[in-house]
């Protein structure tokens, strides 16, 4: 596939009207939709905004490359847009952006698509080519410029490949590099090209390995790494690091590879770069100097455990809930109600399967928290800590603490064994870390379990006796938390707390906490639907269309559907959501509604103790939030008029 096949004329904007970042994204996404290249504006836009949240795709030098790869994309497309006056796109160099390349890749994008996107990214490193694009006035000119540049680039790469196969001048400096970004569509290859181009200008030999969506290309060999004077890693995701043990190494974000290639190469050749010390087990994307605050690292480690645990909670929870439904449907004598979920054989099968998943829930949580801190050596101690917490009655909180304990025990052991001969690197990984990690973590957990069991028992007692004002306040608090950041840390904290209550409340008919959490999370997208129906004159047509999408997301308990609206106007939107979600959570708590499933929205309504009341309370919260949002919202510039 050629680049011109991706740069379709119908998906070009030769005079972008937007003056700010949000407006530019909205205008380009709408054009992508109008050209028939995406099926859903909000889903695709959500992917764009999530990528922007990591770091701005305004690369500097007047270029921005927003991109997303998700289910809304019908066909791989690159939308070209040009702004005459420039857009404040929060570019990395602080300057306005004039040229925009919005990349849309389908979830099942094949290698042909990805290679074409990588080729496009590489062309934008050439300042002369960029200058020509700024002068183009028609879609045909843009296509012709890319066609010509692509052919010239192919010829240049063939010449470089031939040169690489010749005997290298061992008197010249030689460095190796790795480039990688989370999506692996654009930045990976732009950083590769920038480093290679600058190295050529400086008379330095270089080989660059790319870790992109199409896999690892130009993999560095042991011989090449051994020969290199230094290593540059320009990456925003994990890459294999231990092969660089003993080499001087610079580790920076991928954007530095694009914007600061000369600085990176000079630092690599200065002899002042830190020496990387591997331990035979680690893979990392962090700088050799630990990046991020303590809080950010703790949150990252916790979310690694939670994200791996949730499938066990959701799958196991729904299977157990189904066992209750089956018993109720077939019938259980009143004398056997204590055995609900296990009375009939079919129900018992569902219950056994669900309980097996629940059994792994806490070990998986602790294991993957530990592995986030200490990589693979942390897994055994983490899994054991989670199991001991489960067996010792310490529950979710005990497993959470155990995961961090196991991870930092391995970090401690790495420092203890740092002075051992390099010949023992292999045995450290397969013997020392597993044995001593398990030994220390295990005995620490036996101590930790005592106070954590008391706390867990107290919490379970509080939840099982939840009622009256306590239930109202807790339900309102958790419901409101679900709407504060729509999938961010506060939302996740409420959800994790809700799921943690399920295991101990299944036998009593489900969790009020989980019911309040899910109800609160369903309100924001439904509030968008209400607002766009009742206050059409304040919304653009694309936003009104998105309201229909949000009703599906809200009913499915996908709180993130409201993110584009909240990102565009957080001061008005988020407080509106919090009011309705807190009201719904409080009503759920007041009436003691219990839920047996950790997810599913309307699709698990039969697993609620009072399904009709539950839906009424969600509707009340959505209407309240939607009306408040509609009243405080300022009319959009291109709002629909009656």
N, C-alpha and C positions, 0 to 999 in steps of 0.2 A: 504494500500500500504506500503510495506517495503522499507527501505532505499536502499537495493540492487537493487530494481526496478528502482530507480532514478540514481544510480551509474552504468550506462551501460559501459561495457568494451570498446565499440567502441568510447566512448567519454572520454577517459583517455589519458593523456600525461605523460609517466613515466620519460621523460628526457626533460624538458622544455628548449628550446634553448635561449629564450629571456634574455636580461640582464637588461632591464629597464621596467618601468611600461607600457608604451604605447605598446612596443613590446610584452609584456606578454599578454595584453588584445587582441591585434590583433591575436596572435597565438592561444589563447584559443577560441576566437570567430570563427575563421576559422575552427578549429577542430569541434566545435559545428555544424557548417554548413555542413562540410564534413560528419559528422555522421548522417545528416538528421534530427537533432533535432530542427533547426530553419530554417525559409524560407527566411530570408533576413538579410544579414550580417550587413548592415548599420543601419537598424531600431533597431536591437537588440543592436548593439554597442552603438547607441545613448542613449539607456536606461541605459547601463552600465556607460557611461561617465557622464550622468546626476546625477546618484547616487554618483559617485566619486566626483562630484563637491560639493556635500553637505558636505562630510567628507570622508576621505580615508577609504576603507574597508580593508586596511591592519591593522589587529587588534592587531598586536604585537605577540611576542612569535613565530615568524616564520610563522604565518598563515594569509592568505588573503581570503576574501569571497566576491568577486564582484558579484552583482546580479541585475537582471532586470526582470520585469514582463510586457510584452507587446505583441502586436499582431503578432510579428515575431516568437514567440515560438510555435512550433507544439505540443510538448509534454513536460511535466515537466521533467527536467533533471538536474543532478548535475555533472558537468565536474570536474574530479579530475586531478590535474597536480602537478608534483614534480620537483623542480629545485635542481640540485646537488650543484651549487655554490651560490645559492641565488639571489634574484632580489631586486633591490632598488624600492620597491613598495610604497614608501612614507608612511610606516607603522607608526602607532601612537607612537610606542616606538623608532622610528628612526633606527631600525635594519632591516637586509634583511629578505625577506619572502621566505620560502622554500616549503610550502604546499599551494595549491590553490584549492578553491572550488567555481567554477563559477556556480551560480544557475540561471536556466532559468525557469520561471513560466509563463504559458499561462495566457492571460487576464481573462479567465473564470476558473482559477484554483479552484478546489473544496476543501472541507475541508480535504479530504484524502491526497491530494498532500501537502497541507500546514502543516498538522500534521507531515507528513514524513520529510519535510524540517525543521520543528522545532526540531524534534528528532535528526536530523543530527547535527544541531547547538549545541545542548546540549552536545553531545558526545565530541566535540572538546575542552571542558573545561578541560578534564582529560589529564594531561601532560604525563602520562604513555602511554595512547592510541596514543597521538600525536607522541611520540617517536617511537612507533611500526610502525606507518604509514611512518615515515621517512626512515625506514629500508625496507619497502616493495619494491619488484622489479618487480612484475607483476600485471596486473589488477585483476587476480583471488585472489591474496593475499589481495589486498585492499578490495575487496568485502567480503572475509571471515572475515577480521578484523572487519568490520562494522557490519556484521551479528552477530558475537559473542558479540561485545560491546553493540549492540542494545538489545539483549536478557538480558544481565546483567543489563542494565539500566532500562528496564521494571520491572525486579524483585525488583530493588532498589526503584523505584517510588511506587510500590505497598506497600512495607514495610513502606515508608514515609507516604503514605496515611493512612495506618492503625494506625500509631503512632499519626497522627494529630487528629484522631477520639477519641483518649484516652484523659483522663483528663490532661490538661497541668499543669506544675509546675509553679505556679504563683510567685514563688520566683526567677525565672530566668528572665533575661531581655527578652523583647518581642518587636519586631519592625515589621512594615508592609512596603511593597515596591510596586511600580508600575514601570514596564518597558515597553518601547514603542519606535519604530523607524518608519520612514516614510513608508517603505515598509512592515514592520511587518513580514518578512520572516526569518531572521537570528538573527540580533542583539538583538531583543526583548527577544528571548529565551536563548541566550547565557548569557545575563545579568542576567536573572532569575536564571539560573543554577549557575553562579559564586557567586551570593549573597547567595543562599541557601547553597552552599558548604562551603563557608567561614564562614557563621553563625554557621553551624554545628561544624566546627573546633573550633570556639571561644566559644561554649557553649551557644549560643544565639538562642532563638526561633524566627522564621521569617515566614511570609506568603507573597508571591509575586503574585501580580495581573499582568497578561500580556495583553497588548493591541496590538494584532497582526492582521495579515490579516484574521485570522479565527474568529475575534471578541474578546471580553473581556472574558478571562478565569480566574478562581479562584477569582472572584470579591470579594473585601473586604467588609465585613459587618460593620454596624455601631458599633456593639459590639466589633469587632476586632480592629477597629480604636480607639475606646474609651479606650481599654485596652493597646494599644501600647505605649511604651515609646517615640517613635519618628517615623517619616515617611521618607522614601527614595523614591524620584521620579527620576528614570534614564530614561529620555525620550527626544526624538528629535521631538515630535509632541504633539498636544494638548491632555491633559488628564483631567478628571474631578477633579477639585482641591478643591472646596469649602467644600467638606465633611471633609477636613483636617483642617478646621478653628480651631485655638486654639492649634494645635499640633506643636511641634518642627519639622521642615521639612528641609531636604536637597534636593535641586533640581539640578541635574547635567545632562550632556549629557549621552546618553545610553552607549557610549564607556567607560565612567568611571565606570559604573556598571560591565562591562566586565573586565576592567584592574585594577580597584582600589576598589574592593569590601571591603577589610579590612579597607581602609581609610574611606569609606563611613559609614561603620558600627561603627567604633570607634567614628567618628564625631557625629553620631546619638545618641550614648550613653554618649557623653561627657557632655551633658547638656548645651553646648554652641551654639547649632544650633538655627537659628532665628525662632521665632514663626510665623506661617503662619496665616494671618488675611484674611478670606474670607468675601464676602459681599452678599452671597446668589445668585449671578448671574454669577460669573466669571468662565470661564474655561481657563486654561493656560498651556503652556509648558515652559514658561520662568522661569528662576531662580528667587528665591525670591528677589535677587538683579537683577535689569533689565539688560538683556544681549543685546549686540549689540550696535553699535554706533547710534547716532541720525539719521544720514543719512540712515543707514540700516533699522532702524525702520520706517522712513518716507516712504522709498521705499516699504517696506513690506506692510504698510497700503495702500499706493496708488495702488499697484498691486492687493490687495484684492478687492478694488473697481472696478478696470479696468476689472479684470477677470470675475466678476459677471455682469458687464455692457456689455461686448462684445457680448454675445448672443443676447441681445436686439438690438444692433447696426447692427449686421450682418443679423439677421432674418428680422428685420424691414426694413433695407436698401434695401435688395434684393426684398422684397415685394413691396416697393414703386417704385423701378426701374422697376419691372415687370408691374406695372400699367401704366408707361410711354410707355413701349414697346407695351402693348395691345392697348392703344389709338392710337399709331402710326400705328399699324398693321391694326386696324379697320378703322382708318381714322378720322381726326379732322379738321373741317373747319379752315381756316387761322384766321378768326375772333375770334376763341375760343382757340387759342394756349395757352393763359394765363391759361386756365383751363385744360391743359394737365395732364393726370393722374386721372382726375375726370370726364371727358366728357362722356364716355360710362359707362354703369352700371357695367359691369364686371371689368373694370379698377378701378372704384370707390370702389368696394369691396376690391380689392387688396390694394388700397391706404389706406382705412380705417384701415385695419388690420395692415399694416406696420406702419401707424401713431400711432396706439395704442401702439405698441412696443416702438416707439421713445419717446412717452410720458413718459414711465417708465425709459428711459435711464439715465437721470440725477439724479432722486431720488435714483435709484439703485446704481449708482456710489457713491454718497454722503453717502447713508445709509451703504454700506459695508466698506467704509473707516472708518466711525465712529464706526462700530461694531468691526473692527480690533483693534481699539484703546481702546474701552471701553466695548467690548463684547455686549451682547444683549441690555443692557440699552441705547446704542448709536444709535440703529436702528431708533427709532421714530424721534429723532432730526435730524439724517442724512437724512432720507427720506423727512422730511419736508423742510430741507435746500435745497435739490436738487429740490424739487417742486417749492419753492419760487424763486430759481435761474432761473428756467425755465420760470416761470410766469413773473418775473421781468426783463427778458431780459439779465440777467448776464451770461447765457449760461454755457458752459462746465467749464470755469475757475471759475465762481461763485460757481458752484456745487462742484468743487474740494476743494475750500477754505471752503465752508459750511460743507463738510464732516469732515475735520480736526477740524473745530470749534465745531461741535456737539460732536465729540469724546472727545475733551479735556474739554468741558463743563462738561461732565459726570465724567471725571477724577477729576475735581475740586469739583464736588458735592460729590463724594465719600469721599474726604478729609473733606469736610464740615460736612457730616453726620457721620463721623467716630466715634464721641463720643456718639452717640445715644445708648440707651440700646439695648442689643442683641435681646430682645423680639420684636423690631421693624424692624428686618432685612427683614422680609417678606414684610412689608408695604413700605419699602424703594424701593424695586424692582418694585412693582406694582403701586405705587402712587407717591412717591417723585421724583424718577429719571425721569419717563415719563413727569410729569407735569412741574417740574422746568427745566428739560432739554429742553423741547419744548418751554417753556416761554423764557428762556435766548437765546437759539439758534435762535428762530424765530425773536426776536427783533434785535439781532446782524445781521442777514441776511438782514433785511430791510435796515440797514445802509451799509452793504457790497455791496448790489446790486447796489447802486448809482455809485460808481467808477467802479465796475466790468462791469456794463452795458455800460459805456462809452468806456472801453477797448474792450469789446466784439463787440460793434458797429464799432469801429475803425478797429478791426481785420477783421470783415466781409466785411467792405468797401474795405479794402486792398485786400482781397481774391477775391471779386467779380470783382474788377478792375485789377486783376493780369494780367500782360502781359509784353512783352519786357524783359529787363534785370532782372527785379525783379522776374519774373516767372522762368527764367533760373537759377538764383542764388538759389532761394528757392528750386526748383526742384532738383538741383545738391546737395544741402546741405542735404535734406531729403533722397534722394536716397542713398547718401554716408553713412548717419547714419544707414540705414537699414543693411549695410554690415559690420559695425564696430565690433559688438559683436554677430550678428546672433541670435537674440532672447533674448539678455540681456537687461539691462536697457536703453542703448542708442537706440537700435532697437525699444524697446517698447515705448520710448518717441516719436520717429518719427511716429510710427503707431498710437498711441493715439492722436497725433496732427492731423493726417490725418482723423481719424474717427470723431474727434470733428468738423471738417469743413463740414461734410456731411449734418447735419440737416439744416444748413443755406444755402446750395447751391443746394439742391434737386430741388427747383423751377427754378433754372437757368441752369439746365441741368447737374449738377454734379460738382465734385470738382477736380480741377487740382492738388491740394495737394495730395488728395487720390490716384490719378492716378500715380503721381510720386513716392509715397511711395510704392505702390504695385509693380510697375515696378522695382524699386530699390531692393526690397526684392526677386524678382524672378531671378535676375541675378546670385547670388553666386552659387546656385545648378546647374544652366545651364552652368556656367563657368567650373564647375567640369566635366560635361559631355564633353564639348569642349576640355578641357585639356587632359582628359584620352583618347580621340579619336585621337588627333593630336600628342600627345607625349607619345605614348604607352611604349616606351623603358624606360621611367622614372618612371613607376608605376608598382606595384605588380599586379598580376592577380586579387586578391580580390578587389583592388582599381579600376581596370578597370571595373569589374562587378558592383561596386558601382556607377560608372558613369552612367550606364543605369538607376539605381534607382533614381539618382539625376535629370535626365531629367523629370521624373514624378513629383518629389517633386517641381522642379522649376516651371513647368507649372501649378502646383496646388497652388503656392504661399506659399510653406513651406520652408522658408529660412533655418530652422534648419537642413535641409538635408546636408548642407555643414559643420556642426560642427565637425564631426570626422576628416576631412581634416585640418580644421583650428586649431583644438586642437593639431594635430601632428606636425604642422609647422607654427605657427601663424605669425612669422616674415615675411615669404614670402607670405603666403596665404592671410592674411587679407588686406594688401595694394593692392594686385592684385584685390580683390573683390571690394574694395572701389572705385578704379579708374573706373571700368566698371559700377558699380551701380550709381555713381555720373554722369557719362556721360549719361546714360540712363535717369536718373531723370531730368537732364538739357535739354535734347532733348524733353522730354514730356512737360516740362514747356515752352520751346521755341515755340512749336507748339500749346500750349493751349489745350492739350487733356484733356477731362473731363471724370470722372468715377462716376457712380451712385451707385456702390456697394462697401462695405468695405472689401470684401474678395472674394476669388473664383478663382483667376488666370485666366487661359484660358477659364474657364467655364462661366465667366461673360463677355466675350469679346464683346458680343453684347450690353452691357450696356455702352460701350465707345463711345465717339463722333467720334473717328477715329481709329477703331479697327486694320486696316491693318498697318497704320503707327506705332501704339503702339507696335505691335508684331515685326515690323522691328527694332524699337529702342531697344527693349529688346534683340533681336538677336545680334545687334551691341555691346551692353554692355557685353553680355555673351562671344562673340568672343574676344573682347579686353581683358577682365579679364582672360579668358581661355588661351590666347596666352601669356600674361604676366606671369601668374602662371607657365605655361609649360616651359618658357624660364629660369625663375629664380629657378625652383625646382631642387634639387639635385636628381640624380637617386637613387631609392630605392635599398637596398642591394640585394633583390631577384626580381628585376624588370624583366618584360617580355622582352626578347630579340627577335629581328626580325629573 
